[in-house]
Amino acid sequence: MDDELNALRRTRMRWNTPLSEPHAELLLDRMELAGGHLVDLGCGWGELLLRAAARAPGLHVTGVDTDVTGLERGRAAAASRGLSVDFLEADAASWDVAAERAFCIGAAHIFGSTKGALDALARVVAPGGRLLYGDGFWAAPPGPAAREIFGPDVLTLPDLLDAATGAGWRVLHLSTADRLEWDDFESTSRRAWEEWLAAHPADPRAGAVREWLDRRLREYVRGYRGVLGFTYLVLGR
Ligand SMILES: C[S@@+](CC[C@H](N)C(=O)[O-])C[C@H]1O[C@@H](n2cnc3c(N)ncnc32)[C@H](O)[C@@H]1O
């Protein structure tokens, strides 16, 4: 798909994870944000980071991602809300500046696996600090379609918690995305292209867009709805 359509695709999403507004507020409460440095590794457009910056004006806030479109959206949102957030284009896998608080949500793949992420993030978060970690897990045994989409590294929730404690973390908070959060995430991930398709039915790209939208909905409903879970952990060390 071309740059114009790629830039459009996520514009109807609040953030790129299954998360409601009240759930986000709860997670930010549990992070006990105050001063110091907060870094978000794989921040996307950093909506949760912006909420954190708005809550804790004394915080030094940095978002790291490789996706220029997301970073530009984050910078524009920060400017329009009068917030000071550094959005850096960089490979988060090589981030080596210690922080009192960190987010890593839906971005474990940056570090190769869930276990790799939990180990690497323990080297980023300073002793006494906190990590908000979001990751997928098998909520029900996956069929071949779900395994094909998400690969062999997805854990069950108990195994994910073992990986966290094995990396030296204490689990201070655990919650999981509910069905409405998932359905809204999936629907908003398709919405901008559905709107474009309705407005441009004769565009030469319409067939490919329709095919992508139909496949994504089919994969969700037939492959991983209720099978892939998503957990949010506030981890301390
Ligand atoms: C599922 S999105 C989650 C974004 C964000 N955490 C959120 O919850 O909205 C995963 C993000 O990881 C980013 N990413 C992938 N590889 C990366 C890397 N090596 N360094 C930094 N970011 C990376 C992608 O560009 C994408 O924005």
PDBQT file of the ligand as one rigid body, heavy atoms in Angstrom, charges set to zero:
ROOT
HETATM    1  C1  LIG A 301       1.755  -2.417  18.489  1.00  0.00    +0.000 C 
HETATM    2  S1  LIG A 301       2.648  -0.911  18.323  1.00  0.00    +0.000 S 
HETATM    3  C2  LIG A 301       2.419  -0.268  19.962  1.00  0.00    +0.000 C 
HETATM    4  C3  LIG A 301       2.603   1.214  20.025  1.00  0.00    +0.000 C 
HETATM    5  C4  LIG A 301       2.335   1.861  21.389  1.00  0.00    +0.000 C 
HETATM    6  N1  LIG A 301       3.127   1.258  22.448  1.00  0.00    +0.000 N 
HETATM    7  C5  LIG A 301       0.876   1.849  21.754  1.00  0.00    +0.000 C 
HETATM    8  O1  LIG A 301       0.515   1.122  22.687  1.00  0.00    +0.000 OA
HETATM    9  O2  LIG A 301       0.088   2.578  21.122  1.00  0.00    +0.000 OA
HETATM   10  C6  LIG A 301       4.372  -1.396  18.308  1.00  0.00    +0.000 C 
HETATM   11  C7  LIG A 301       5.332  -0.236  18.024  1.00  0.00    +0.000 C 
HETATM   12  O3  LIG A 301       6.688  -0.718  18.056  1.00  0.00    +0.000 OA
HETATM   13  C8  LIG A 301       7.418   0.048  17.094  1.00  0.00    +0.000 C 
HETATM   14  N2  LIG A 301       8.713  -0.597  16.803  1.00  0.00    +0.000 N 
HETATM   15  C9  LIG A 301       8.937  -1.751  16.125  1.00  0.00    +0.000 A 
HETATM   16  N3  LIG A 301      10.259  -2.016  16.092  1.00  0.00    +0.000 NA
HETATM   17  C10 LIG A 301      10.882  -0.992  16.768  1.00  0.00    +0.000 A 
HETATM   18  C11 LIG A 301      12.237  -0.722  17.127  1.00  0.00    +0.000 A 
HETATM   19  N4  LIG A 301      13.226  -1.535  16.772  1.00  0.00    +0.000 N 
HETATM   20  N5  LIG A 301      12.499   0.382  17.866  1.00  0.00    +0.000 NA
HETATM   21  C12 LIG A 301      11.494   1.230  18.233  1.00  0.00    +0.000 A 
HETATM   22  N6  LIG A 301      10.200   1.006  17.936  1.00  0.00    +0.000 NA
HETATM   23  C13 LIG A 301       9.893  -0.092  17.229  1.00  0.00    +0.000 A 
HETATM   24  C14 LIG A 301       6.463   0.135  15.917  1.00  0.00    +0.000 C 
HETATM   25  O4  LIG A 301       6.825   1.175  15.024  1.00  0.00    +0.000 OA
HETATM   26  C15 LIG A 301       5.142   0.397  16.649  1.00  0.00    +0.000 C 
HETATM   27  O5  LIG A 301       4.900   1.779  16.804  1.00  0.00    +0.000 OA
ENDROOT
TORSDOF 0
